């Protein structure tokens, strides 16, 4: 599995997926919800990264 450059995704015991993103101090914060699929969690992180970098969708 490829390492993400922004955040991390893991599967919880409930079989749902949790997206976590990195803070500037290196700590991780979980998304405010969990996701039914890994693709949904990945999309959440991609959209969040885009907003943080000032791209479209802001």
Chimera marker file (.cmm) of the C-alpha trace (Angstrom):
<marker_set name="trace">
<marker id="1" x="0.000" y="0.000" z="0.000" r="1" g="1" b="0" radius="0.5"/>
<marker id="2" x="1.274" y="3.451" z="-0.949" r="1" g="1" b="0" radius="0.5"/>
<marker id="3" x="1.982" y="6.000" z="1.795" r="1" g="1" b="0" radius="0.5"/>
<marker id="4" x="-0.172" y="9.115" z="1.586" r="1" g="1" b="0" radius="0.5"/>
<marker id="5" x="1.543" y="12.493" z="1.558" r="1" g="1" b="0" radius="0.5"/>
<marker id="6" x="-1.394" y="14.137" z="3.344" r="1" g="1" b="0" radius="0.5"/>
<marker id="7" x="-3.174" y="12.394" z="6.194" r="1" g="1" b="0" radius="0.5"/>
<marker id="8" x="-3.898" y="8.733" z="6.792" r="1" g="1" b="0" radius="0.5"/>
<marker id="9" x="-6.761" y="6.295" z="6.379" r="1" g="1" b="0" radius="0.5"/>
<marker id="10" x="-7.446" y="3.253" z="8.514" r="1" g="1" b="0" radius="0.5"/>
<marker id="11" x="-10.212" y="0.707" z="8.849" r="1" g="1" b="0" radius="0.5"/>
<marker id="12" x="-11.925" y="0.575" z="12.222" r="1" g="1" b="0" radius="0.5"/>
<marker id="13" x="-13.200" y="-2.599" z="13.950" r="1" g="1" b="0" radius="0.5"/>
<marker id="14" x="-16.710" y="-1.559" z="12.825" r="1" g="1" b="0" radius="0.5"/>
<marker id="15" x="-15.446" y="-1.997" z="9.215" r="1" g="1" b="0" radius="0.5"/>
<marker id="16" x="-15.943" y="1.728" z="8.571" r="1" g="1" b="0" radius="0.5"/>
<marker id="17" x="-13.031" y="3.909" z="7.482" r="1" g="1" b="0" radius="0.5"/>
<marker id="18" x="-11.463" y="6.773" z="9.435" r="1" g="1" b="0" radius="0.5"/>
<marker id="19" x="-9.602" y="9.635" z="7.760" r="1" g="1" b="0" radius="0.5"/>
<marker id="20" x="-7.022" y="11.525" z="9.802" r="1" g="1" b="0" radius="0.5"/>
<marker id="21" x="-5.099" y="14.588" z="8.713" r="1" g="1" b="0" radius="0.5"/>
<marker id="22" x="-1.808" y="16.010" z="9.847" r="1" g="1" b="0" radius="0.5"/>
<marker id="23" x="-1.569" y="19.254" z="11.769" r="1" g="1" b="0" radius="0.5"/>
<marker id="24" x="1.425" y="21.587" z="11.429" r="1" g="1" b="0" radius="0.5"/>
<marker id="25" x="2.838" y="20.303" z="14.742" r="1" g="1" b="0" radius="0.5"/>
<marker id="26" x="2.857" y="16.738" z="13.396" r="1" g="1" b="0" radius="0.5"/>
<marker id="27" x="-0.116" y="15.464" z="15.399" r="1" g="1" b="0" radius="0.5"/>
<marker id="28" x="-3.110" y="13.859" z="13.704" r="1" g="1" b="0" radius="0.5"/>
<marker id="29" x="-6.785" y="14.820" z="13.981" r="1" g="1" b="0" radius="0.5"/>
<marker id="30" x="-9.635" y="12.553" z="12.875" r="1" g="1" b="0" radius="0.5"/>
<marker id="31" x="-12.388" y="13.665" z="10.517" r="1" g="1" b="0" radius="0.5"/>
<marker id="32" x="-15.689" y="14.561" z="12.149" r="1" g="1" b="0" radius="0.5"/>
<marker id="33" x="-17.265" y="11.406" z="10.715" r="1" g="1" b="0" radius="0.5"/>
<marker id="34" x="-16.350" y="7.944" z="9.477" r="1" g="1" b="0" radius="0.5"/>
<marker id="35" x="-16.824" y="6.658" z="5.941" r="1" g="1" b="0" radius="0.5"/>
<marker id="36" x="-18.470" y="3.587" z="4.427" r="1" g="1" b="0" radius="0.5"/>
<marker id="37" x="-15.678" y="3.079" z="1.886" r="1" g="1" b="0" radius="0.5"/>
<marker id="38" x="-11.965" y="3.733" z="1.663" r="1" g="1" b="0" radius="0.5"/>
<marker id="39" x="-12.602" y="5.753" z="-1.508" r="1" g="1" b="0" radius="0.5"/>
<marker id="40" x="-14.942" y="8.092" z="0.421" r="1" g="1" b="0" radius="0.5"/>
<marker id="41" x="-12.278" y="8.634" z="3.098" r="1" g="1" b="0" radius="0.5"/>
<marker id="42" x="-9.659" y="9.257" z="0.415" r="1" g="1" b="0" radius="0.5"/>
<marker id="43" x="-11.927" y="11.773" z="-1.320" r="1" g="1" b="0" radius="0.5"/>
<marker id="44" x="-12.478" y="13.589" z="1.992" r="1" g="1" b="0" radius="0.5"/>
<marker id="45" x="-8.714" y="13.953" z="2.502" r="1" g="1" b="0" radius="0.5"/>
<marker id="46" x="-8.142" y="15.080" z="-1.083" r="1" g="1" b="0" radius="0.5"/>
<marker id="47" x="-10.852" y="17.753" z="-0.811" r="1" g="1" b="0" radius="0.5"/>
<marker id="48" x="-9.553" y="18.907" z="2.561" r="1" g="1" b="0" radius="0.5"/>
<marker id="49" x="-5.998" y="19.157" z="1.215" r="1" g="1" b="0" radius="0.5"/>
<marker id="50" x="-7.218" y="21.159" z="-1.770" r="1" g="1" b="0" radius="0.5"/>
<marker id="51" x="-9.052" y="23.626" z="0.506" r="1" g="1" b="0" radius="0.5"/>
<marker id="52" x="-5.993" y="24.030" z="2.738" r="1" g="1" b="0" radius="0.5"/>
<marker id="53" x="-3.757" y="24.724" z="-0.237" r="1" g="1" b="0" radius="0.5"/>
<marker id="54" x="-6.171" y="27.391" z="-1.503" r="1" g="1" b="0" radius="0.5"/>
<marker id="55" x="-7.360" y="25.544" z="-4.588" r="1" g="1" b="0" radius="0.5"/>
<marker id="56" x="-10.748" y="25.338" z="-6.202" r="1" g="1" b="0" radius="0.5"/>
<marker id="57" x="-13.606" y="24.212" z="-4.009" r="1" g="1" b="0" radius="0.5"/>
<marker id="58" x="-12.696" y="26.650" z="-1.304" r="1" g="1" b="0" radius="0.5"/>
<link id1="1" id2="2" r="1" g="1" b="0" radius="0.2"/>
<link id1="2" id2="3" r="1" g="1" b="0" radius="0.2"/>
<link id1="3" id2="4" r="1" g="1" b="0" radius="0.2"/>
<link id1="4" id2="5" r="1" g="1" b="0" radius="0.2"/>
<link id1="5" id2="6" r="1" g="1" b="0" radius="0.2"/>
<link id1="6" id2="7" r="1" g="1" b="0" radius="0.2"/>
<link id1="7" id2="8" r="1" g="1" b="0" radius="0.2"/>
<link id1="8" id2="9" r="1" g="1" b="0" radius="0.2"/>
<link id1="9" id2="10" r="1" g="1" b="0" radius="0.2"/>
<link id1="10" id2="11" r="1" g="1" b="0" radius="0.2"/>
<link id1="11" id2="12" r="1" g="1" b="0" radius="0.2"/>
<link id1="12" id2="13" r="1" g="1" b="0" radius="0.2"/>
<link id1="13" id2="14" r="1" g="1" b="0" radius="0.2"/>
<link id1="14" id2="15" r="1" g="1" b="0" radius="0.2"/>
<link id1="15" id2="16" r="1" g="1" b="0" radius="0.2"/>
<link id1="16" id2="17" r="1" g="1" b="0" radius="0.2"/>
<link id1="17" id2="18" r="1" g="1" b="0" radius="0.2"/>
<link id1="18" id2="19" r="1" g="1" b="0" radius="0.2"/>
<link id1="19" id2="20" r="1" g="1" b="0" radius="0.2"/>
<link id1="20" id2="21" r="1" g="1" b="0" radius="0.2"/>
<link id1="21" id2="22" r="1" g="1" b="0" radius="0.2"/>
<link id1="22" id2="23" r="1" g="1" b="0" radius="0.2"/>
<link id1="23" id2="24" r="1" g="1" b="0" radius="0.2"/>
<link id1="24" id2="25" r="1" g="1" b="0" radius="0.2"/>
<link id1="25" id2="26" r="1" g="1" b="0" radius="0.2"/>
<link id1="26" id2="27" r="1" g="1" b="0" radius="0.2"/>
<link id1="27" id2="28" r="1" g="1" b="0" radius="0.2"/>
<link id1="28" id2="29" r="1" g="1" b="0" radius="0.2"/>
<link id1="29" id2="30" r="1" g="1" b="0" radius="0.2"/>
<link id1="30" id2="31" r="1" g="1" b="0" radius="0.2"/>
<link id1="31" id2="32" r="1" g="1" b="0" radius="0.2"/>
<link id1="32" id2="33" r="1" g="1" b="0" radius="0.2"/>
<link id1="33" id2="34" r="1" g="1" b="0" radius="0.2"/>
<link id1="34" id2="35" r="1" g="1" b="0" radius="0.2"/>
<link id1="35" id2="36" r="1" g="1" b="0" radius="0.2"/>
<link id1="36" id2="37" r="1" g="1" b="0" radius="0.2"/>
<link id1="37" id2="38" r="1" g="1" b="0" radius="0.2"/>
<link id1="38" id2="39" r="1" g="1" b="0" radius="0.2"/>
<link id1="39" id2="40" r="1" g="1" b="0" radius="0.2"/>
<link id1="40" id2="41" r="1" g="1" b="0" radius="0.2"/>
<link id1="41" id2="42" r="1" g="1" b="0" radius="0.2"/>
<link id1="42" id2="43" r="1" g="1" b="0" radius="0.2"/>
<link id1="43" id2="44" r="1" g="1" b="0" radius="0.2"/>
<link id1="44" id2="45" r="1" g="1" b="0" radius="0.2"/>
<link id1="45" id2="46" r="1" g="1" b="0" radius="0.2"/>
<link id1="46" id2="47" r="1" g="1" b="0" radius="0.2"/>
<link id1="47" id2="48" r="1" g="1" b="0" radius="0.2"/>
<link id1="48" id2="49" r="1" g="1" b="0" radius="0.2"/>
<link id1="49" id2="50" r="1" g="1" b="0" radius="0.2"/>
<link id1="50" id2="51" r="1" g="1" b="0" radius="0.2"/>
<link id1="51" id2="52" r="1" g="1" b="0" radius="0.2"/>
<link id1="52" id2="53" r="1" g="1" b="0" radius="0.2"/>
<link id1="53" id2="54" r="1" g="1" b="0" radius="0.2"/>
<link id1="54" id2="55" r="1" g="1" b="0" radius="0.2"/>
<link id1="55" id2="56" r="1" g="1" b="0" radius="0.2"/>
<link id1="56" id2="57" r="1" g="1" b="0" radius="0.2"/>
<link id1="57" id2="58" r="1" g="1" b="0" radius="0.2"/>
</marker_set>
